[in-house]
Each structure stands twice: as C-alpha cells, then as structure tokens.
Amino acid sequence: MNDDIRLRLEAAGLEVVGPFSGAGSSVAEAFHRVVNVDAEPVETIPRDCPEAANRVSESWQAHAQSMGVLSEDGSFLAAGSLEHGWIHVKLTPTTSIFSTQDQEGDLLFISRSPTGNQVCAASGEGAEYWILAKELT
C-alpha cells in the first residue's frame, strides 16, 4: 500500500487495516457510478455552512450506516486510488471524512461495503458538498 494513502486515511482518523483483495466492484466501477453527470446526491451541504466539516462527516456516516456500507464493527472499504484499489479501514472516535480533502480543498471520498456492492461517497460539487449513495450491480 502506498504510504501517502495510508497517511491520508490515518490523518482522517481512520484505522487502516490493510489492502483489500476480495471480490466485488472495483474502485473504478464505483468511481464511474458516483462521479458522473447523472449522479444525484442523497444530501447536499453548502460549502459556506459554518459546520460543513462536521455535517459532511456525520451525513456520510449516517448514510453509510443506513445502506450497509459499515460493518457492525465500523469497518468498510475506502478507495485508495484507481491504481491501489480498496483499503480496508475502520472508524475511530476521531474519524472525519471531511479531512480527506486535498490541499486545494477538493473532497472525494468513496467507500464500499466489505461484503457487497453498496457504495457511499462524499464529494465537493460547485458550491456544495454532496453525499452520494448507490447499490452497484
């Protein structure tokens, strides 16, 4: 696993379990389904909202939980990159998905259930942050 990916995930308060080599949809498949012109958010949060960081993280976690992305122990798969695939991670009390944004302030965090094809993502789109949820088939 790439050290930069590990550090980015750990800086967001995630416990990195390790690379995932199991079955299911690839990062590329998930990316193309949630990052496209036809994608519809399940929730939007204004970028200029004073509590945007907390709301993005809380909303992502609520939607990820409700659609089965999160296992009972808080583990899930996070997209490392198209090249590095899925990384098995686990929530901690300090997890902030918002903290995965890059230095320019762009946010794209894609997650998938370890046992299926449920995907939940958080992304920056124009003047908003979007929470996206899809079942990949």
C-alpha positions in Angstrom: 0.0 0.0 0.0 1.2 3.5 -0.8 2.5 5.4 2.2 0.7 8.6 1.1 -2.7 6.8 1.0 -2.1 5.3 4.4 -1.1 8.7 5.9 -4.2 10.4 4.3 -6.5 7.9 5.8 -4.9 7.9 9.2 -4.9 11.7 9.2 -8.7 11.4 8.8 -8.9 9.4 11.9 -9.4 6.0 10.2 -7.7 2.9 11.4 -6.0 1.3 8.4 -6.4 -2.5 8.5 -4.7 -3.1 5.1 -5.2 -3.6 1.4 -8.4 -5.5 0.3 -8.2 -8.2 -2.3 -11.7 -9.7 -2.1 -14.5 -9.8 -4.6 -16.9 -7.1 -5.5 -17.0 -3.8 -7.5 -13.7 -2.2 -8.2 -12.8 1.4 -7.3 -13.0 2.3 -11.0 -16.6 0.9 -11.2 -17.6 2.8 -8.0 -15.9 6.0 -9.2 -17.7 5.9 -12.5 -21.1 5.4 -10.9 -20.9 8.1 -8.3 -18.8 10.7 -10.1 -20.7 11.4 -13.3 -23.1 13.9 -14.8 -26.2 11.8 -13.9 -25.2 11.3 -10.3 -27.9 12.6 -7.8 -26.9 13.3 -4.2 -28.9 11.9 -1.4 -28.0 15.0 0.6 -26.3 18.3 -0.1 -24.4 20.6 2.3 -23.5 24.2 1.4 -19.7 24.7 1.3 -20.1 28.0 3.1 -22.0 26.4 6.0 -20.1 27.1 9.3 -20.5 23.5 10.3 -19.7 22.0 6.9 -16.9 19.7 8.0 -18.9 18.1 10.8 -22.1 17.9 8.7 -20.2 16.2 5.8 -18.7 13.6 8.1 -21.8 13.0 10.1 -24.0 12.8 7.0 -21.6 10.4 5.2 -21.6 8.2 8.3 -25.4 8.2 8.7 -25.9 7.3 5.0 -23.1 4.7 5.0 -24.6 3.1 8.1 -28.2 3.1 6.8 -27.3 1.5 3.5 -25.0 -1.2 4.9 -21.6 0.2 3.9 -20.4 0.0 7.5 -19.9 -3.4 9.2 -21.0 -3.9 12.8 -17.5 -3.1 14.0 -17.3 0.1 11.9 -15.1 -1.3 9.2 -15.5 -0.6 5.5 -13.5 -0.2 2.3 -12.1 3.2 1.3 -10.9 3.9 -2.2 -7.1 4.3 -2.0 -6.9 5.2 -5.7 -7.7 3.7 -9.1 -4.3 2.1 -9.1 -4.2 0.9 -5.4 -7.8 -0.2 -5.1 -9.8 -0.7 -1.9 -8.2 -0.3 1.5 -9.9 -2.0 4.5 -10.4 0.7 7.2 -12.2 1.1 10.5 -13.9 4.1 12.1 -12.5 5.5 15.2 -13.9 8.2 17.6 -11.8 10.8 15.7 -12.8 9.9 12.2 -13.5 12.9 10.0 -14.2 12.0 6.3 -14.0 15.7 5.6 -10.3 15.6 6.5 -9.6 13.6 3.4 -9.9 16.6 1.2 -6.8 17.6 -0.8 -4.7 20.8 -0.3 -6.9 22.7 -2.8 -9.9 21.9 -0.7 -11.4 19.3 -3.1 -13.2 16.4 -1.5 -13.8 13.0 -3.0 -14.1 10.1 -0.6 -15.6 6.8 -1.9 -16.4 3.9 0.3 -17.8 0.4 -0.2 -19.1 -2.3 2.0 -16.6 -5.2 2.5 -19.3 -7.8 1.7 -21.2 -6.3 -1.1 -21.6 -3.5 -3.6 -23.1 -0.7 -1.5 -21.2 2.5 -2.1 -21.4 5.8 -0.3 -19.3 8.8 -1.2 -18.7 12.4 -0.2 -17.6 14.9 -2.8 -17.3 18.6 -3.5 -19.5 19.8 -6.3 -19.5 23.6 -7.0 -20.9 25.5 -4.0 -21.9 22.3 -2.2 -20.7 19.0 -0.8 -22.7 16.0 -2.0 -23.3 12.7 -0.2 -24.0 10.0 -2.8 -25.2 6.5 -2.3 -25.5 3.7 -4.8 -26.0 0.0 -5.0 -23.8 -1.4 -7.7 -25.0 -4.4 -9.6 
